[in-house]
């Protein structure tokens, strides 16, 4: 270390607040000649802060030690990437994202952060939830938008286990400071699966310092996690506290209509290229409610079946779907209550539950009532007398007529069959 800079550090440590000294002064590198002392900041944001806030203190301290030295402040030459480094997936953009109730709030927050990176109040921003719900897609979409709008901004995407491997390697090769400086140079740091840092003491220690640096220099941090971060007991308390101070939003499994929209969008992608109808998408979505990855897996399986049998996507029927996907599209409806059937049927036909029990003879109300009676008879095992009691105390002959009428009409009406299947699919997903 430069002899002049070593004495300067002693002066600055005693004259500056400890936080300013640790955060801004310690990371600086120095090269001294007989006439100059060159000070290198790890990145532009640090250099700008030094120039505007701490330059006078540094100049005064150096001049007291050697007033003849010319002081130069610049940015350190950018280092290469660490050995293990991932980048953004090309398809994970906002344009390729399907929106619904399950992700609308997280989408809005992510979009706002990406559009106003240095002004966002949501830092850190953590998207959490189960596997396959689109957390990584949302997070990386922010990275793509930042790069397209502000090419000068540095976006680093970091799967947590890459970070652990890089920390391990840097310790082995005595390059820990280089790795830290690289991550600290980010304008937007995207960390996938932050929960995996639990139990990894050295990685947590180094990440704590990186996090503090980025947070204090107003750089944006976005994490994904499989659960609410403050519930991960294997993460140090000081990290959990910092994670909780930002915005934490949960992604839920997509609702039926959103799952169908995802299938339609993915079916038209270059990877799959199997355009399917809305009815087919809704049919598949009704039986797969877990996550987006399972939806894509089902679509790939259907594509393989169609490729091997020579069936075009626009010719796919529900029978073909059932042959291709087997048991995964068999509806399983357990413990369905008559109240659930009435609510879902009323919602589907845009009537009230009370309309199903009323004396109204309006054609639309009669259709909704008869459909609800038919599905109740099929799914509950209640006697026709008990069913009639739940639909305005109608007698069992009226119930039998409704069942026969729907059964007959469905044989000739595709619209009525679709109504029946959609209501059952929604009941299967309660």
C-alpha positions as CSV (number, residue, x, y, z in Angstrom):
1,X,0.0,0.0,0.0
2,X,1.1,3.6,-0.7
3,X,2.8,5.1,2.4
4,X,1.0,8.4,1.9
5,X,-2.4,6.6,1.5
6,X,-1.8,4.5,4.6
7,X,-1.3,7.7,6.7
8,X,-4.2,9.3,4.9
9,X,-6.5,6.4,5.9
10,X,-5.5,6.9,9.5
11,X,-6.5,10.6,9.3
12,X,-9.8,9.9,7.5
13,X,-10.8,7.1,9.9
14,X,-10.6,9.5,12.8
15,X,-12.2,12.5,11.0
16,X,-15.1,10.8,9.1
17,X,-18.2,9.0,10.4
18,X,-17.4,5.3,10.6
19,X,-20.1,4.4,8.0
20,X,-18.7,6.8,5.4
21,X,-15.2,5.5,6.0
22,X,-16.2,1.8,5.7
23,X,-18.5,2.2,2.8
24,X,-16.7,4.7,0.6
25,X,-13.1,5.0,1.6
26,X,-12.0,1.5,2.3
27,X,-12.9,0.1,-1.2
28,X,-10.7,2.6,-2.9
29,X,-7.4,1.4,-4.6
30,X,-4.4,3.7,-4.8
31,X,-1.3,3.9,-7.0
32,X,1.5,6.3,-6.1
33,X,4.4,7.7,-8.1
34,X,6.9,10.5,-7.2
35,X,4.5,13.2,-8.5
36,X,1.0,11.7,-8.4
37,X,-1.3,9.6,-6.3
38,X,-4.1,7.9,-8.3
39,X,-7.2,6.9,-6.5
40,X,-9.4,4.3,-8.2
41,X,-13.1,3.8,-7.3
42,X,-14.6,0.3,-8.0
43,X,-17.4,1.8,-10.1
44,X,-18.8,5.1,-11.4
45,X,-21.4,5.6,-8.6
46,X,-18.6,5.4,-5.9
47,X,-16.4,7.8,-7.9
48,X,-19.3,10.3,-8.2
49,X,-20.0,10.1,-4.5
50,X,-16.3,10.6,-3.7
51,X,-16.1,13.6,-6.0
52,X,-19.1,15.3,-4.6
53,X,-19.0,14.4,-0.9
54,X,-15.5,13.3,0.2
55,X,-13.1,14.8,-2.3
56,X,-12.2,17.8,-0.1
57,X,-11.5,15.6,2.9
58,X,-9.2,13.3,0.9
59,X,-7.3,16.3,-0.7
60,X,-6.8,18.0,2.7
61,X,-5.5,14.8,4.3
62,X,-3.1,14.1,1.5
63,X,-1.8,17.7,1.3
64,X,-1.0,17.5,5.0
65,X,1.2,14.5,4.3
66,X,2.7,15.5,1.0
67,X,1.4,18.7,-0.6
68,X,3.4,18.2,-3.8
69,X,1.4,15.2,-4.9
70,X,-1.2,15.6,-7.6
71,X,-4.4,13.7,-6.7
72,X,-6.3,11.9,-9.5
73,X,-9.6,10.2,-8.9
74,X,-11.0,7.8,-11.5
75,X,-12.8,4.5,-11.9
76,X,-10.9,1.2,-11.6
77,X,-10.7,-0.8,-14.8
78,X,-13.7,-3.2,-15.0
79,X,-12.8,-6.7,-14.2
80,X,-14.0,-9.7,-16.2
81,X,-16.9,-11.9,-15.1
82,X,-16.4,-14.5,-12.4
83,X,-15.9,-18.1,-13.6
84,X,-19.6,-19.1,-13.1
85,X,-21.9,-16.5,-14.6
86,X,-25.4,-16.8,-16.0
87,X,-27.3,-14.3,-18.1
88,X,-30.9,-13.4,-18.9
89,X,-33.0,-15.9,-20.8
90,X,-34.1,-14.3,-24.1
91,X,-37.8,-15.3,-23.7
92,X,-38.2,-13.9,-20.2
93,X,-39.6,-10.5,-21.2
94,X,-42.7,-8.5,-20.2
95,X,-44.0,-9.1,-23.7
96,X,-44.0,-12.8,-23.2
97,X,-45.7,-12.6,-19.8
98,X,-49.4,-13.6,-19.3
99,X,-51.1,-11.5,-16.7
100,X,-53.8,-12.5,-14.3
101,X,-54.9,-12.1,-10.7
102,X,-52.1,-14.4,-9.6
103,X,-49.3,-12.1,-10.8
104,X,-50.8,-8.6,-11.4
105,X,-49.5,-6.9,-8.3
106,X,-46.0,-8.4,-8.7
107,X,-46.0,-7.4,-12.4
108,X,-46.9,-3.8,-11.6
109,X,-44.2,-3.5,-9.0
110,X,-41.5,-5.1,-11.2
111,X,-42.5,-2.8,-14.1
112,X,-42.3,0.3,-12.0
113,X,-38.9,-0.7,-10.6
114,X,-37.5,-1.3,-14.1
115,X,-38.8,2.0,-15.4
116,X,-37.4,4.1,-12.5
117,X,-34.4,2.1,-11.4
118,X,-32.7,4.7,-9.2
119,X,-35.9,6.2,-7.8
120,X,-37.8,3.0,-6.8
121,X,-38.9,2.9,-3.1
122,X,-39.1,-0.9,-3.3
123,X,-35.5,-2.0,-2.5
124,X,-34.9,-4.9,-2.0
125,X,-37.9,-6.3,-3.9
126,X,-38.5,-10.0,-3.2
127,X,-40.9,-12.2,-5.3
128,X,-41.7,-15.4,-3.4
129,X,-43.9,-18.5,-4.0
130,X,-43.9,-22.1,-5.1
131,X,-41.9,-23.5,-8.0
132,X,-42.9,-22.9,-11.5
133,X,-45.1,-19.8,-10.9
134,X,-43.1,-17.3,-13.0
135,X,-40.9,-15.7,-10.4
136,X,-37.7,-15.9,-12.5
137,X,-39.6,-14.7,-15.6
138,X,-40.8,-11.6,-13.8
139,X,-37.4,-10.8,-12.3
140,X,-35.6,-11.2,-15.6
141,X,-38.2,-9.2,-17.4
142,X,-37.1,-6.2,-15.3
143,X,-33.5,-6.9,-16.4
144,X,-34.4,-6.9,-20.1
145,X,-36.3,-3.7,-19.8
146,X,-33.5,-1.9,-18.0
147,X,-31.0,-3.0,-20.6
148,X,-33.2,-1.9,-23.5
149,X,-34.0,1.5,-21.9
150,X,-30.7,2.2,-20.3
151,X,-27.9,0.3,-22.0
152,X,-25.3,1.9,-19.8
153,X,-26.8,0.3,-16.7
154,X,-25.1,-2.9,-15.5
155,X,-27.6,-5.8,-14.9
156,X,-26.2,-8.9,-13.2
157,X,-28.3,-12.0,-13.0
158,X,-27.2,-14.4,-10.3
159,X,-28.5,-17.9,-9.5
160,X,-27.7,-18.2,-5.8
161,X,-25.7,-21.4,-6.3
162,X,-23.5,-19.7,-8.8
163,X,-22.7,-17.1,-6.1
164,X,-21.8,-19.9,-3.7
165,X,-19.5,-21.5,-6.2
166,X,-17.8,-18.2,-7.1
167,X,-17.3,-17.3,-3.4
168,X,-15.8,-20.8,-2.8
169,X,-13.4,-20.5,-5.8
170,X,-12.4,-16.9,-4.9
171,X,-11.4,-17.9,-1.4
172,X,-9.4,-20.8,-2.8
173,X,-7.5,-18.4,-5.2
174,X,-7.4,-15.5,-2.9
175,X,-9.6,-13.3,-5.1
176,X,-12.6,-12.6,-2.8
177,X,-12.3,-8.8,-3.2
178,X,-12.4,-9.1,-7.0
179,X,-15.6,-11.1,-6.9
180,X,-17.2,-8.7,-4.4
181,X,-16.2,-5.7,-6.5
182,X,-17.8,-7.3,-9.5
183,X,-21.2,-7.8,-7.8
184,X,-20.9,-4.4,-6.2
185,X,-20.6,-2.8,-9.7
186,X,-24.2,-3.8,-10.6
187,X,-26.9,-1.2,-11.1
188,X,-29.5,-4.0,-10.9
189,X,-28.6,-7.2,-9.1
190,X,-31.0,-10.1,-9.8
191,X,-30.6,-13.1,-7.4
192,X,-32.6,-16.3,-8.0
193,X,-33.5,-18.6,-5.1
194,X,-32.0,-16.5,-2.3
195,X,-33.4,-19.1,0.2
196,X,-30.5,-21.5,-0.8
197,X,-28.0,-19.2,0.9
198,X,-29.3,-20.6,4.3
199,X,-26.7,-22.5,6.2
200,X,-23.8,-21.3,4.0
201,X,-22.0,-19.0,6.5
202,X,-19.2,-17.6,4.4
203,X,-21.5,-16.9,1.5
204,X,-24.0,-15.1,3.8
205,X,-21.1,-13.0,5.3
206,X,-19.9,-11.9,1.9
207,X,-23.4,-11.4,0.5
208,X,-24.2,-9.2,3.5
209,X,-21.4,-6.8,2.6
210,X,-22.4,-6.8,-1.1
211,X,-26.1,-6.2,-0.2
212,X,-25.1,-3.3,2.2
213,X,-22.9,-1.7,-0.4
214,X,-25.6,-1.8,-3.2
215,X,-28.4,-0.7,-0.9
216,X,-26.4,2.2,0.5
217,X,-25.4,3.3,-3.0
218,X,-29.0,3.2,-4.1
219,X,-28.6,0.3,-6.5
220,X,-31.7,-1.9,-7.0
221,X,-31.8,-5.5,-5.8
222,X,-34.4,-8.1,-6.8
223,X,-34.6,-11.6,-5.3
224,X,-36.7,-14.7,-5.8
225,X,-37.5,-17.0,-2.9
226,X,-39.6,-20.1,-2.3
227,X,-41.1,-18.7,0.8
228,X,-41.4,-15.5,2.8
229,X,-37.8,-14.6,3.7
230,X,-38.4,-13.8,7.3
231,X,-39.5,-17.4,7.8
232,X,-36.2,-19.0,6.7
233,X,-34.5,-19.8,10.0
234,X,-31.3,-20.9,8.4
235,X,-30.6,-17.4,7.2
236,X,-28.8,-15.0,9.6
237,X,-31.0,-12.6,11.4
238,X,-29.2,-9.5,10.0
239,X,-29.9,-10.7,6.4
240,X,-33.6,-11.6,7.2
241,X,-34.0,-8.1,8.7
242,X,-32.6,-6.4,5.5
243,X,-34.7,-8.6,3.3
244,X,-37.9,-7.7,5.2
245,X,-37.2,-4.0,5.0
246,X,-38.1,-4.0,1.3
247,X,-41.2,-5.1,-0.6
248,X,-42.1,-8.8,-0.5
249,X,-44.8,-10.1,-2.8
250,X,-46.2,-13.6,-3.2
251,X,-47.1,-15.3,-6.5
252,X,-50.0,-17.6,-6.3
253,X,-50.9,-20.4,-8.7
254,X,-52.6,-19.0,-11.8
255,X,-56.4,-19.1,-12.0
256,X,-58.2,-21.2,-14.7
257,X,-58.6,-18.4,-17.2
258,X,-54.9,-17.4,-16.8
259,X,-53.7,-21.0,-17.2
260,X,-55.7,-21.2,-20.5
261,X,-54.2,-18.0,-21.7
262,X,-50.7,-19.3,-20.8
263,X,-51.3,-22.4,-22.8
264,X,-52.6,-20.4,-25.8
265,X,-49.5,-18.1,-25.8
266,X,-47.0,-21.0,-25.4
267,X,-48.7,-23.1,-28.1
268,X,-47.9,-20.3,-30.6
269,X,-44.2,-20.0,-29.6
270,X,-41.5,-21.2,-31.9
271,X,-40.5,-24.0,-29.5
272,X,-44.0,-25.6,-29.6
273,X,-45.8,-24.2,-32.6
274,X,-49.0,-26.1,-32.0
275,X,-51.9,-23.6,-32.2
276,X,-54.9,-24.9,-30.3
277,X,-58.4,-23.6,-29.8
278,X,-59.6,-21.7,-26.8
279,X,-61.8,-24.7,-25.8
280,X,-58.9,-27.1,-25.9
281,X,-56.7,-24.7,-23.8
282,X,-59.5,-24.3,-21.3
283,X,-60.0,-28.1,-21.2
284,X,-56.3,-28.8,-20.5
285,X,-56.0,-25.9,-18.0
286,X,-59.0,-27.2,-16.0
287,X,-57.0,-30.3,-15.1
288,X,-53.6,-28.8,-14.4
289,X,-53.7,-26.3,-11.7
290,X,-50.2,-26.6,-10.1
291,X,-47.9,-24.3,-12.0
292,X,-46.8,-23.0,-15.4
293,X,-44.1,-25.6,-15.8
294,X,-46.6,-28.4,-15.6
295,X,-48.8,-26.6,-18.2
296,X,-45.8,-26.4,-20.6
297,X,-45.0,-30.0,-20.0
298,X,-48.5,-31.1,-20.9
299,X,-48.4,-28.9,-24.0
300,X,-45.1,-30.5,-25.1
301,X,-46.5,-34.0,-24.5
302,X,-49.5,-33.0,-26.7
303,X,-47.2,-31.7,-29.4
304,X,-45.2,-34.9,-29.4
305,X,-48.4,-37.0,-29.8
306,X,-49.6,-34.8,-32.7
307,X,-46.2,-34.9,-34.3
308,X,-46.0,-38.7,-34.1
309,X,-49.6,-39.2,-35.4
310,X,-49.5,-36.4,-38.0
311,X,-52.4,-34.4,-36.4
312,X,-52.4,-30.6,-37.0
313,X,-53.0,-28.3,-34.0
314,X,-56.2,-26.9,-35.4
315,X,-57.6,-30.4,-35.6
316,X,-57.0,-31.3,-31.9
317,X,-60.1,-32.4,-30.2
318,X,-60.8,-33.2,-26.5
319,X,-60.7,-36.9,-27.4
320,X,-57.2,-36.5,-28.8
321,X,-56.1,-34.5,-25.7
322,X,-57.3,-37.3,-23.5
323,X,-55.4,-39.9,-25.5
324,X,-52.3,-37.8,-25.5
325,X,-52.3,-36.7,-21.9
326,X,-53.8,-39.7,-20.2
327,X,-54.6,-39.6,-16.5
328,X,-53.4,-36.0,-16.0
329,X,-56.6,-34.6,-17.6
330,X,-59.0,-36.8,-15.8
331,X,-61.1,-34.6,-13.6
332,X,-61.2,-35.5,-9.9
333,X,-64.0,-33.9,-7.9
334,X,-64.1,-34.7,-4.2
335,X,-66.6,-33.6,-1.6
336,X,-68.5,-31.2,-3.8
337,X,-71.2,-29.5,-1.8
338,X,-74.5,-28.5,-3.5
339,X,-73.8,-24.9,-2.5
340,X,-70.5,-25.0,-4.5
341,X,-72.5,-26.3,-7.5
342,X,-75.1,-23.5,-7.2
343,X,-72.5,-20.8,-6.8
344,X,-70.4,-21.9,-9.8
345,X,-73.4,-22.5,-12.1
346,X,-74.9,-19.1,-11.1
347,X,-71.6,-17.4,-11.8
348,X,-71.2,-19.1,-15.2
349,X,-74.6,-18.0,-16.3
350,X,-74.4,-14.5,-14.7
351,X,-77.5,-15.1,-12.5
352,X,-77.8,-15.1,-8.7
353,X,-78.0,-18.2,-6.6
354,X,-81.5,-17.2,-5.5
355,X,-82.5,-17.3,-9.2
356,X,-81.8,-21.0,-9.2
357,X,-84.5,-21.5,-6.5
358,X,-86.9,-18.9,-7.7
359,X,-90.2,-19.4,-9.6
360,X,-88.8,-17.4,-12.5
361,X,-89.7,-18.9,-15.9
362,X,-87.2,-16.7,-17.9
363,X,-85.5,-19.0,-20.4
364,X,-82.0,-18.1,-19.2
365,X,-82.8,-18.7,-15.5
366,X,-84.5,-22.0,-16.3
367,X,-81.4,-23.2,-18.3
368,X,-79.1,-22.3,-15.4
369,X,-81.4,-24.0,-12.9
370,X,-81.7,-27.2,-14.9
371,X,-77.9,-27.3,-15.4
372,X,-77.3,-26.9,-11.7
373,X,-79.8,-29.7,-11.0
374,X,-78.2,-32.0,-13.6
375,X,-74.6,-31.5,-12.2
376,X,-75.9,-31.9,-8.6
377,X,-77.5,-35.2,-9.6
378,X,-74.3,-36.4,-11.2
379,X,-71.8,-35.3,-8.5
380,X,-73.5,-35.5,-5.1
381,X,-75.5,-38.7,-5.1
382,X,-78.4,-36.9,-3.4
383,X,-81.9,-38.2,-4.1
384,X,-84.2,-36.3,-6.5
385,X,-86.3,-35.3,-3.5
386,X,-83.4,-33.8,-1.6
387,X,-82.2,-32.1,-4.8
388,X,-85.7,-30.6,-5.3
389,X,-85.7,-29.3,-1.8
390,X,-82.5,-27.3,-2.5
391,X,-83.9,-25.8,-5.6
392,X,-87.0,-24.0,-4.3
393,X,-88.8,-27.1,-2.9
394,X,-89.4,-28.5,-6.4
395,X,-90.9,-32.0,-6.6
396,X,-88.9,-35.0,-7.8
397,X,-90.6,-35.1,-11.2
398,X,-89.4,-31.5,-11.9
399,X,-85.9,-32.7,-11.0
400,X,-86.1,-35.7,-13.3
401,X,-87.4,-33.5,-16.1
402,X,-84.4,-31.1,-15.7
403,X,-81.9,-34.0,-15.8
404,X,-83.5,-35.5,-18.9
405,X,-83.7,-32.2,-20.6
406,X,-80.1,-31.3,-20.1
407,X,-78.9,-34.8,-21.1
408,X,-80.9,-34.7,-24.3
409,X,-80.0,-31.1,-25.3
410,X,-76.3,-31.7,-24.7
411,X,-76.3,-34.4,-27.3
412,X,-77.1,-31.8,-30.0
413,X,-75.7,-28.6,-28.5
414,X,-71.9,-28.0,-28.4
415,X,-72.4,-24.8,-26.5
416,X,-74.4,-26.6,-23.8
417,X,-71.7,-29.3,-23.5
418,X,-69.1,-26.6,-23.1
419,X,-71.1,-24.9,-20.4
420,X,-71.3,-28.2,-18.6
421,X,-67.6,-29.0,-18.9
422,X,-66.4,-25.5,-17.8
423,X,-68.6,-25.6,-14.7
424,X,-67.2,-29.0,-13.8
425,X,-63.7,-27.9,-14.4
426,X,-64.1,-25.0,-12.1
427,X,-65.6,-27.3,-9.5
428,X,-62.6,-29.6,-9.9
429,X,-60.3,-26.7,-9.1
430,X,-62.0,-25.6,-5.9
